[in-house]
Amino acid sequence: MERNHTMMQFFEWHVPADGKHWQRLKERAAELKAAGIDAIWIPPATKASSPEDNGYSVYDLYDLGEFDQKGAKRTKYGTKEELLEAIGICREHGIAVYADLVMNHKAGADEKEKFKVIEVEGENRQEEISDPHSIEGWTKFTFPGRGDKYSSFKWNFTHFNGTDFDAKRDETGVYRILGENKQWNENVDDQFGNYDYLMFANIDYNNPEVREEMIRWGHWLVKESGVNGFRLDAIKHIDHTFIREFAREIKGQAPEHFYIVGEFWNSITEDCTAFLETVEHELDLFDAPLHYRLKEAADSGREFDLRTIFDGSLVKEHPQHAVTLVENHDTQPGEALESWIGDWFKQSAYALILLRRDGYPVVFYGDYYGIGGEQPIEGKKVAIDPLLYARYHRAYGDQDDYLDDRHVIGWVRRGVPEFERSGCAVVVCNADDCSKRMFVGEERAGEVWVDLTNTRAERIVIGEDGFADFPVSGGSVSVWALPEFDVEPNEVNVEGE
């Protein structure tokens, strides 16, 4: 039996643009593995439009910090040599590395081109608001710093179907590029009428040359970097049939157990289900619906009915394909999908993703190490580490749910013989101090359990019938389990009946 797997998103929006992030990863690999992290999702490693860019304004997919382009050889995070060294160190420590792939658009073009467009309404991209006319757009990518190394493919306006800037008139808008077989792709999210276009020069996946080049690049990246998987950015804006083809092609040639997760950021579970069916379950998805349930629970306080916390979540409907998360770089304060979960509920939210049987949980760098920028936020490593410990050492076996009270819920993991001292009882409360009576097994009668979060000081003795009353402080979470070493009951015991 394998230990539980846990991923970390190893960046937040404001990590310093000092070119030292790959070094930080190399230096922290050992401590992350010791904490229970065995997979790392790294930020986009490809060359962006500037050395300060987080990598989502992607310029050259074949430049991992190797060529002097867009203001520097390095990316925001470091050089190619440093990236490969960090990946190697992670793998030495038994940590998988997942690369963040930005395949929806390109930015920072080398030259302008003239071509015909129709401007469309930003709130409804199906509505045309101009006659066909010519614009000058930044759509020609020649990569003078790299030349033809790794790929001789050069991008021009025929490889895109939309852009957002007319240099001829110095005007912005959403411009659909005209030409043979040029239209928005239909196999995308239907927000704004059609959500093919997101930003910059929008890649046209109706173009067979584009599809071939992107798959060729995906194979190259796996071989060149040695990563163990991909995180696919913004896939609700990309032809869903291409995502299926891409995932299938990459996994077909990549090393065994190559992993792919997609950012299909949609809070409607039915839409997520439809997408999974379209891509024939070739990849997993981040559980955006659960994130918004956690956000609602944090905002509503004691008014929220904890019995419903998993309603509509991907982990409830599709547990084998759900990557659960509390936050990411887009939900953090000030960013595109800001929906930050309040501090009082943050540890409980992590318990809800880390200590249950289903889902592949992600710990956010910004929650663990803190957020930088003009309004920094302190990290919660002290609150998260005990949960990581419990996940790695205790949260195994059958799961018995006690999701039966609007203010206090709990569950028990019964443990497995393969992992000594495994098993735990988790209690989450959004009101006043309370407790929950739960069954952990008659074979555990007389065992002394402690709260691994160190929130409660009591020692619980499991009753002869295998039950105990497990207390939890108001607005908090407690994780009851055998301590690392046996302890004796003391005068503050809360005895099981």
N, C-alpha and C positions, 0 to 999 in steps of 0.2 A: 504494500500500500504506500502511495506517495504522500509526502507532506502537502499541506495546503499551499497553493500558489497565490502570490500577491504581487501586483504590479505597482510601480511608482511612476507617476508623470514627473520626470526629472527637470522641470523648469516651471517658472511662472512668468507673467508678462514683463516683469521689471527686473529680471536677473541682469546684473551689470553687463554692459556691452564692451567688456574688456578683453574678449577673446580667450578667456580662461575657464569657460564652463566645462569643456571636455576635461580639463585638468581637475576641476572640482569633482567630476564624476569618477575619475580615476582614483582620486584621494579618498572618496567616500564609499567606494564599492565594498570594501571589507565590512565597514560598520553597517551598511544597508543589508548585506547578506546576514550578518549576525542579528539584525533586528527582525528578520523574517521576510525581507524583500528578495524575490528571485527573478524579477523581470523589470526592466527599465524602458519606459517610453521616452525617447530623446526628442528634442525639438528638431524642426527641419534642418538637416545638415547641408542642404544645397545652397548655392550662392544666391543671395537675395539682391534687391536693388540698391542696398547700401550695407555697410558693416554694422550699422546700428539696428537694422531691421530684424525682427524675430524669425524671419525665414518664410513667412506666408506671402510676402511680395516676391515670389520666386522668379529668378532671372535665368540661371543656367543649371539645369538638372544634373549635368555631368561635372560640375565644379563643386567639390566637397571641401573647399578651402585650399585649393591647389594652384589656382591661377590668379594673376593680378588683374582683377576685374571689379568694376563697381566700387572702386576706392580702396581696395585692399586685397591681399592674397587670402587672408583668413575670413571667415564668416563672423557673425556676432559671437559665436561660441568657440572659435579656434580654428586651427589648420587641419587639413586632412590627416597629416601625420599624427596629430594629437587625438583626433577622432578615432583613428584605427587603433591607436595605443589604448585608449579608454575602453573601446569595445573588447579588445583582447584581455584587458585586466578584468572586466566584468565577467567574461566567459571563464577565466581562470577561477573566479570565485563562484561559479555556478549560477551566474545571473544572465538571463537572456536579455537581448537588446532589440527593441522594436523601433524602427525608423519611421518618422512622421513624413508622409508623402503628400505634397501639395500638387494636385494634378488638375485643378479646375481652371487655372488661369496662369498668365505670365505677366511680369512687370519689368520696367526698366529697359525697354527695347533700345536697340542701338541706332535705329534709323526710323524716320517717318515714311509713310507711304500714302498715296492717294487712292481712294476707292469709294464706291458708292454705298450709301446706307439709307435706312429709314429710321428716324427717331421714333421711339415708342414711349408710352406713358410708364413712368417709373413704378406706379402702383398696379398697373395692369400691362404687362409686357406684350399682350396680344393686341393692344390698341395702338394703332399707328397714328402719330400726331404730326407727321410731315410727309411731303412728297419725297421721292427718291432724290438724293443730292450727293455731291462729292464732299468728302472731308479729308483732312490729313490726320492720320492716326499713328501712334507709336506701336507698330506691329511687326517691324523687321528686326529679327534677332540673328546676328551673324557671329557673335562670340569672338571678337578679335583677339582677346587675351588667351583663348584656348585653341582657336583654330579648328582643325578637324580631329583632334585627339579624342578618342573614344567614340565619337560620332560626327559624321559630316552633315547631319541634318540641320538645315537652316529654316527658321520659321518666318513666314510672311503672312499677309492678311488673309490668304486663302485657307490658312490653318486655324483661323478664328471665326467665330460667328457674331461677335459683339465686342464693343469697346465703350469707353465712357468719356473720351476727351477728343474734341476737334481742335487740333493745333492751328488749323487755318483761321478759325474764328475765335480761338481761345475760349471755347464754350464746353461745358460739361453736360452730359445727358446719358441716356441709355440708347445706344445706336446699334441697330441690327444690321450686320454687314450683308450686302446683296451679292448674288452670284449664283452660279449653277448649283443646285441642291443645297442652297443656303437657307436655313430657317432655324428657329430654336429647336433643340432636341425635345421630342415629346416624352421621352422616358425619364422625366425628372419630377421633382416636387411641383405641385400645382399652386403654391402660394404666389401671389402677384400674377395670377393667370398662368404664368409659366416661369419657374425659378431657375432656368438654365443659366441666366446671366447673374453673376454675383458682383464681380469687380474686375478692373484692369482689362486686359485682352483675354476674352473668354475662349478657351480651347474648344474647337469644334469636333466633337466625337462622331459626327456623321461622316467625317473625312477618313477614309481607310488608311491614308498615309499617316495620319495622326495616331490612329489606333495601333498601327504596327510599330511606330516609333516609341510610343509610351510603354508598350509591352517589352520591346527590346531594352529600353532603359531600365525597367523593373528587374529584368534578368541581370543586367549589368550591375545594378546596385547591390543585389544579393551577393554576387561573386566578388565585387570590389570591396565591400565593407565587411562582409561576414555577419551581418545582422541575422537575427533569428525570426524576425517578423516585421509586419508593417502596421502602422496606424494610418488609415486613409482619411484625409481631411475633406470636409465639405461634400460628402458624396450624395447628398440629396440634390445637388446642383449638377451632377455628372450623369450622363447616360447610364441608367441602371444596368442595361444589358452589357455595356462595356465593363462596368465594375465586376459583373459576374465572369466575363471572359478574362479580365485581368487577373482576378483572384485564382481562377482555375489554371490559367497558364503559368502563373508564378509558382503556385504550390505544386504543379506538375513537374517542375524542374528543380525546385529548391530542395535543400536538405529535408529529411524527414521531420515531421512535427512543426513545419513552418507555420507561424500563426499570423492571422490577419483580423484586425478589428476596424470597423468603420465608424466615422462620426456622421451618423444620420440623425441630426439634432432635431427631433420632432417629439413633442410631448404627447401626441396622440398614439396610443398603443396600436390601434388598428392600422395606422399608416406604417408603423415599424414592422408589423406582421406582414403587410403586403410587400414591403421591400424585401424582407427575408425570403419570402416565397419567390419573388422575381429573381433574386440572385441565387436561388436554390440552396440557401443556407451555406454558401461557400465562405462566409465570414460571420463574425460576431458583431454586435452593435453595443454602443454605450447606452446605458439605461437612462436616457433623458427624462422619461416619465417619472421614474423614481426620484431623480434629483428634484423635480418640481414638487413631488409629494413631501420630501424632506424640507424643502423651502417653506411650503405651506404649514407644516407642523411647527417649524421654528417661529414663523410669523404669528401663528394663531395661539401659541402657548397652550394653556389649559383648556382652551375652547376646542382644540383639535381632538378628534376621536382616534386614539392610537390604534384601535382595532382595524382601522382602514388604511394604515400606513402603506401597505403594499398594493392597495387596490389600483388597478390599471398599470402596474409596473411591468416592465419587460421581464424582470427576474421571476415574477409570478406567472406570467403567461408563456414565456419561452426561456426557462431557466438555463438551458444548455447553450444559449446564444447571448446571454446578458453579461455585459461588462459594467459592473455597478460602480458608481462614483458619488462622491459628496460634492466636490467642486472641480473646476478646471480653469485654464488660463482665460477662457472666455466668460466664465461666470463670476470671476473675481471683480471687486469693485472698480468701476470706471470702464469696464470692457464691454464688448459688443453684446454679450448675453448676460449682463450683470444680474445675478440672482443669488447673492451671497447669503449663506445660511448663518443665522445668528449664533454667537459664541456659546450661549447657554445650551444649545442643542447640538453643537458640533461633535462632541465626544459620543453622544447617543447616536448621532447619524453614522459615525464610523463603526460603532458597535453593530448597527443594523446591516452594514454591508460586509464587515469583516468576520463576524462570528456565526453567520448562518451557513446552512449547507450549500445553498445555490448561489450562482453568480461568481464572476471573476472580478474581485475588487481592486480598485485603483486608489492609492493614496496620493493626494496632490502635494507637490513640492511646496506650494505656497502655504498649505495648512501645516506641513511638517516643519519646514525650515523658516517660514515667514515670507512676507511680501515686501518688496522694496518700493522704490518710487517716492513721490512727494508725500504720500500718505501711507507710511509703512504699517504693516500689521505683523504683530509678533507671532512666531510659529507656535504650534501646539504639540511639539514632539513629546513632551512629558505626558500629555493626555493620550496620545496615539500609541506610544511605545507599549504600554501594558496590553492594549488591544491586539497589537501585532504579536506580542508574546503569547497571548491567549489563543490567537488564531494558529500560530505555528505549533504550539505544544498541547493545547487543550480542546479546541473546537473540532472534534471528530465524532463520528458515529451517527446513529439515528437521531432525528430531531423531533422533539415533542413540543408543539406550540401551545402557548397559553395567551393567545391574542383575544382575551375575553373581557377586558375592562377598558373603558375609554381613557382612563388616566394612567393605568399601569399595565404593561404587557410583559411577557417573558417567554423564554423558550429554554429547553434543555437539550444539550448534546450529550448523548449517553456514553461516549467514549468508545475506544476500540482496543483490543488486546495488543495490537502492534505498537502502540505508543503508550508507554507507561505513564500513569497518572493523568491520562486524557479524560475528557468529559468536563462539562461546565454548565452553569445555570446563569442566564443573563436576564436582568430585570431593568426595564426602561420606564421612567415616570415623568409625566409632564405637569404634575400638580404638587401636592404636599407629600412629606415623608410617608411611605407606606411599605407594604411587603406583599409578596406573592408566594402562595404555597404551591410547591411543585414537587413532582416525583422524579428522583434521580436513580432509583434502583435499590431493591432490598439488599443487594450484595454490598451496598455502600454504607449500611448501617454502622454508626459509630465513627465514620470518617469525619475529620475536622476540615472544614472548608473556610477559605478566606476570600475577601474581595480583592481581586488582582488590580483593580483600579486604585486601591488605597483610599477610596472615598469613605468606606465604612471600616471601623476598627474591630467590629465584632468577629468572633469565630463561631461558625455555625457547625453544630453537630448533627449529622444526618440521623433521623429517627429510625427505630427498628423496622418501621413499615416502608422505609426508603423515601419518605417525605421530609421536607423541611420548609420553614417559613424564611424566605430570602428577602431581607430588607433592602430598600433603596432610598436614597435621599431625594427630596423634592427637586424636580427639574434636572434629573441626573440619571446615570446608568451605573449599575454595579455588575461585576462579572465574578461570580462565585465558583471556586474550583479548589482542588487540592493545591496547597502551596508547593514550592519547589522541594521543600523538605518537610517531613512530618512535624506537626506541632501538637502540643497538648491543649485540651480545653482549659480556659481560664475563667475568671469570675464574671466576665461580661458575655459569656456564651448566650446565644439564642438557640435553645435546644429544639430539635425536631420532635414532633409528637410521636 
